Amino acid sequence: MSSSLRLLAFVAALALPGLACAAAAPKPLKILLITGGCCHDYAAQKDLLKQGLEARANVVVDHQHTADKTTRPALPAHTNPAYAQGYDLVIHDECAADIADPEMVKNVLAPHLAGLPGVNLHCAMHSYRVAKDFARPLEPGSAGALWFDYLGLQSSRHGPKEPIAISFAVTGSPITKGFENWLTGNEELYNNVQDPKVFAGHHSLASGKQTVKTKDGKSSDQESVVVWTNTYGPKQSRVFSTTIGHMNETVSDARYLELVTRGVLWAAGKLGNDGRPVAGYGPQGK
């Protein structure tokens, strides 16, 4: 073999490992999905979410689930601040409305304060409210706003189970790019205690309107932000939230699953500006 051919073979041998690495699909995002607590069919919804997310993106969803249906469900996240170690993102879908111990809430927040992205669904917004007067506006950064600072929105109650008309804001966000307004089945509209913009990192993506009938037979329209993003803490952790997701029919809706999937990918930094997963993070690693 001539010296020039030997040189070419040597260069090719050096390049092959790099080409192999480039061709290999990225590892899937590891997601921890926390479910359990009061008032919802988490036994079914945890599987609907896992199947829906894994079908739409290169992710692996692990469960941290409890069958405890109280408003104080026992979850490892409440006592172990390292509960999310090894994960790329946490989805909070628990309903822990009466867990108000600040130390427990700080344990839940610890990974997000350290920079881990978070996604919050439905009753997560009514969990971990450490202030007894959470129905009045709380100052961002105050002791009572501990969980609300992370969420980027404060909510205290919800309306009846009636359809919600969802309208997507013209924001240019890749999360909602191409989404059309839709009318849900029966859902609960969560209120916004104050203008969400008081939270500096809040960015509204969609509002929901629900027609509520009063005892005297009259009706009124209630409207609140139902989809938004936030940046949290000194690491500016990305946080995506939606208050929609009470009923199994909603959680299994392809539009809902697509919305949550995009929220997950955006929070993890894997969503392109066109609203599609970046290369390697689509279904089957495409």
C-alpha positions as CSV (number, residue, x, y, z in Angstrom):
1,M,0.0,0.0,0.0
2,S,1.3,3.4,-0.9
3,S,2.0,6.0,1.7
4,S,-0.9,8.2,0.4
5,L,-3.3,5.3,0.7
6,R,-2.1,4.5,4.2
7,L,-2.6,8.1,5.2
8,L,-6.2,8.1,3.8
9,A,-6.9,4.8,5.7
10,F,-5.6,6.3,8.9
11,V,-7.7,9.5,8.5
12,A,-10.8,7.4,7.8
13,A,-10.2,5.2,10.9
14,L,-10.0,8.4,13.0
15,A,-13.2,9.7,11.5
16,L,-15.3,6.6,11.9
17,P,-15.9,6.9,15.7
18,G,-17.0,10.5,15.2
19,L,-19.3,9.5,12.4
20,A,-20.8,6.7,14.4
21,C,-21.5,9.1,17.3
22,A,-23.1,11.7,15.0
23,A,-25.4,9.0,13.5
24,A,-26.5,7.7,16.9
25,A,-29.8,9.0,18.1
26,P,-29.7,11.2,21.3
27,K,-30.7,9.5,24.5
28,P,-34.3,10.0,25.4
29,L,-35.2,12.6,27.9
30,K,-35.8,11.0,31.3
31,I,-39.0,12.4,32.8
32,L,-40.4,11.9,36.3
33,L,-44.2,12.0,36.4
34,I,-45.6,12.6,39.9
35,T,-49.3,11.6,40.4
36,G,-51.7,11.0,43.2
37,G,-53.9,12.7,45.7
38,C,-57.4,13.9,45.9
39,C,-60.2,14.1,43.4
40,H,-58.8,12.7,40.1
41,D,-58.5,9.4,38.3
42,Y,-54.7,9.4,38.5
43,A,-54.5,5.6,38.2
44,A,-55.7,6.0,34.6
45,Q,-54.2,9.4,33.8
46,K,-50.7,8.5,34.7
47,D,-50.8,5.8,31.9
48,L,-52.5,8.1,29.5
49,L,-49.8,10.7,29.9
50,K,-47.0,8.2,29.7
51,Q,-48.3,6.6,26.6
52,G,-49.2,9.9,25.0
53,L,-45.8,11.5,25.6
54,E,-43.7,8.6,24.6
55,A,-45.6,8.3,21.4
56,R,-45.0,11.9,20.5
57,A,-41.4,12.5,21.6
58,N,-38.1,10.7,22.4
59,V,-38.8,10.5,26.1
60,V,-39.1,7.9,28.8
61,V,-41.6,8.6,31.5
62,D,-41.2,7.0,35.0
63,H,-44.0,7.2,37.6
64,Q,-43.8,8.4,41.1
65,H,-47.4,7.5,42.0
66,T,-49.4,7.0,45.1
67,A,-52.8,5.5,45.4
68,D,-53.4,7.8,48.4
69,K,-56.5,9.8,47.4
70,T,-56.4,12.4,50.3
71,T,-55.4,16.0,50.1
72,R,-52.1,15.1,51.8
73,P,-50.8,12.3,49.6
74,A,-47.6,10.6,50.7
75,L,-44.9,11.1,48.1
76,P,-41.1,10.8,48.2
77,A,-40.8,14.4,46.8
78,H,-42.2,15.8,50.1
79,T,-39.4,14.5,52.3
80,N,-36.5,13.9,49.9
81,P,-35.1,17.0,48.1
82,A,-33.0,14.7,45.8
83,Y,-36.1,12.9,44.5
84,A,-35.5,14.0,40.9
85,Q,-31.8,13.0,40.7
86,G,-31.0,11.5,37.3
87,Y,-34.0,13.0,35.6
88,D,-34.1,15.7,32.9
89,L,-37.5,17.1,33.9
90,V,-40.3,16.6,36.4
91,I,-44.1,16.7,35.6
92,H,-46.2,17.6,38.7
93,D,-49.6,16.2,38.3
94,E,-50.4,15.6,42.0
95,C,-53.2,17.1,44.0
96,A,-51.8,17.9,47.4
97,A,-54.1,20.8,48.4
98,D,-53.6,20.5,52.1
99,I,-49.8,20.1,52.2
100,A,-48.8,23.5,53.5
101,D,-45.6,22.8,55.4
102,P,-43.0,25.2,53.9
103,E,-40.2,22.7,54.5
104,M,-42.0,20.0,52.5
105,V,-42.7,22.5,49.7
106,K,-39.0,23.5,49.7
107,N,-38.2,19.8,49.2
108,V,-40.5,19.7,46.1
109,L,-39.0,22.9,44.8
110,A,-35.3,21.9,45.4
111,P,-34.5,20.4,42.0
112,H,-36.3,23.3,40.1
113,L,-34.4,25.9,42.2
114,A,-31.2,24.1,41.1
115,G,-32.2,24.4,37.4
116,L,-34.3,21.4,36.6
117,P,-37.2,22.2,34.2
118,G,-40.8,21.6,35.4
119,V,-44.2,21.0,33.9
120,N,-47.4,21.4,36.0
121,L,-50.8,20.0,35.2
122,H,-54.2,20.9,36.6
123,C,-54.4,20.4,40.4
124,A,-50.6,21.0,40.8
125,M,-51.7,24.6,40.7
126,H,-53.8,24.1,43.8
127,S,-51.1,22.2,45.7
128,Y,-48.5,23.4,48.2
129,R,-50.2,26.6,49.2
130,V,-48.4,27.5,52.4
131,A,-50.3,30.7,53.0
132,K,-53.6,30.4,54.8
133,D,-54.9,33.5,52.9
134,F,-54.0,32.2,49.4
135,A,-57.3,33.6,48.0
136,R,-55.9,37.1,48.2
137,P,-53.0,38.4,46.1
138,L,-49.6,37.5,47.6
139,E,-46.5,39.4,46.9
140,P,-44.1,37.5,44.6
141,G,-41.0,36.5,46.6
142,S,-42.9,36.5,49.9
143,A,-43.0,33.5,52.1
144,G,-46.6,32.8,51.2
145,A,-45.9,32.8,47.5
146,L,-43.4,30.0,47.7
147,W,-45.1,27.7,45.2
148,F,-46.7,30.5,43.2
149,D,-43.3,31.9,42.4
150,Y,-42.4,28.6,40.8
151,L,-45.6,28.3,38.9
152,G,-45.7,32.0,37.8
153,L,-49.4,32.3,38.6
154,Q,-51.6,32.2,41.7
155,S,-54.9,30.3,41.8
156,S,-57.3,29.6,44.6
157,R,-60.4,27.9,43.3
158,H,-62.1,26.5,40.3
159,G,-65.5,26.6,38.6
160,P,-68.0,23.8,37.9
161,K,-67.4,21.0,35.5
162,E,-68.6,22.7,32.3
163,P,-67.0,23.1,28.8
164,I,-64.2,25.6,28.5
165,A,-63.5,27.6,25.3
166,I,-59.8,27.8,24.9
167,S,-58.3,30.7,22.9
168,F,-54.7,30.7,22.1
169,A,-52.9,34.0,22.3
170,V,-50.9,35.2,19.3
171,T,-47.5,35.0,21.0
172,G,-45.2,33.4,18.5
173,S,-44.4,30.7,21.1
174,P,-43.4,27.4,19.5
175,I,-45.5,25.6,22.1
176,T,-48.8,26.8,20.6
177,K,-47.7,27.4,17.0
178,G,-50.5,26.2,14.7
179,F,-52.9,25.3,17.5
180,E,-56.5,26.1,16.8
181,N,-59.0,27.2,19.5
182,W,-61.0,24.4,20.9
183,L,-64.0,23.7,23.1
184,T,-63.3,21.1,25.8
185,G,-65.7,18.7,27.3
186,N,-66.6,19.2,30.9
187,E,-63.6,20.7,32.7
188,E,-62.8,22.9,35.7
189,L,-61.8,26.5,35.0
190,Y,-59.2,27.6,37.6
191,N,-59.3,31.3,38.6
192,N,-56.3,33.7,38.5
193,V,-56.2,35.5,41.8
194,Q,-54.3,38.4,40.4
195,D,-52.9,39.6,37.1
196,P,-50.4,36.8,36.3
197,K,-48.0,39.4,34.9
198,V,-47.0,40.4,38.4
199,F,-44.8,37.3,38.2
200,A,-41.9,38.6,36.2
201,G,-41.2,35.3,34.3
202,H,-44.9,34.7,33.4
203,H,-45.9,34.5,29.7
204,S,-49.5,33.7,28.9
205,L,-50.2,31.3,26.0
206,A,-54.0,30.7,26.2
207,S,-57.1,31.8,28.0
208,G,-60.2,29.8,28.9
209,K,-63.8,31.0,29.1
210,Q,-66.5,29.1,30.9
211,T,-70.2,30.0,31.1
212,V,-71.4,29.6,34.7
213,K,-75.0,29.5,35.8
214,T,-75.9,31.1,39.1
215,K,-78.5,30.0,41.6
216,D,-81.0,32.5,40.3
217,G,-80.9,31.0,36.8
218,K,-78.7,33.7,35.3
219,S,-75.4,33.0,33.6
220,S,-72.0,34.8,33.4
221,D,-68.8,34.2,31.6
222,Q,-65.6,33.6,33.6
223,E,-62.3,33.9,31.9
224,S,-58.7,33.0,33.1
225,V,-55.3,32.2,31.8
226,V,-55.1,28.4,31.3
227,V,-51.8,27.8,29.6
228,W,-48.5,29.7,30.3
229,T,-44.8,29.5,30.8
230,N,-42.6,30.9,33.5
231,T,-38.9,31.2,34.4
232,Y,-38.0,30.4,37.9
233,G,-35.2,31.0,40.4
234,P,-31.6,32.1,39.9
235,K,-31.0,29.4,37.3
236,Q,-34.0,30.6,35.3
237,S,-35.5,27.1,35.1
238,R,-38.1,26.8,32.4
239,V,-41.6,26.0,33.6
240,F,-44.7,25.1,31.6
241,S,-48.2,24.9,33.1
242,T,-51.8,24.3,32.2
243,T,-54.8,24.1,34.5
244,I,-56.7,22.0,31.9
245,G,-56.7,18.2,32.6
246,H,-59.3,17.2,35.1
247,M,-61.2,14.6,33.1
248,N,-59.9,11.5,31.4
249,E,-61.6,12.6,28.2
250,T,-59.4,15.7,28.2
251,V,-56.2,13.9,29.2
252,S,-56.6,11.4,26.4
253,D,-57.5,14.1,23.8
254,A,-54.8,14.3,21.1
255,R,-54.8,18.1,21.3
256,Y,-54.1,18.0,25.0
257,L,-51.3,15.4,24.7
258,E,-49.7,17.4,21.9
259,L,-49.9,20.6,24.0
260,V,-48.3,18.9,27.0
261,T,-45.6,17.2,24.8
262,R,-44.6,20.6,23.4
263,G,-44.6,22.1,26.9
264,V,-42.2,19.3,28.0
265,L,-39.9,19.7,25.0
266,W,-39.9,23.5,25.4
267,A,-39.0,23.3,29.1
268,A,-36.2,20.8,28.3
269,G,-34.9,23.0,25.5
270,K,-35.8,20.5,22.8
271,L,-38.5,22.3,20.9
272,G,-37.7,24.1,17.6
273,N,-39.1,27.5,16.8
274,D,-41.4,25.8,14.3
275,G,-43.2,23.9,17.1
276,R,-41.6,20.6,16.2
277,P,-39.1,18.6,18.3
278,V,-35.5,19.3,17.5
279,A,-33.6,16.5,15.6
280,G,-33.5,13.4,17.6
281,Y,-36.3,14.2,20.0
282,G,-39.3,13.4,17.9
283,P,-41.1,10.0,17.9
284,Q,-38.6,7.1,17.9
285,G,-35.8,9.5,18.1
286,K,-36.5,11.1,14.7
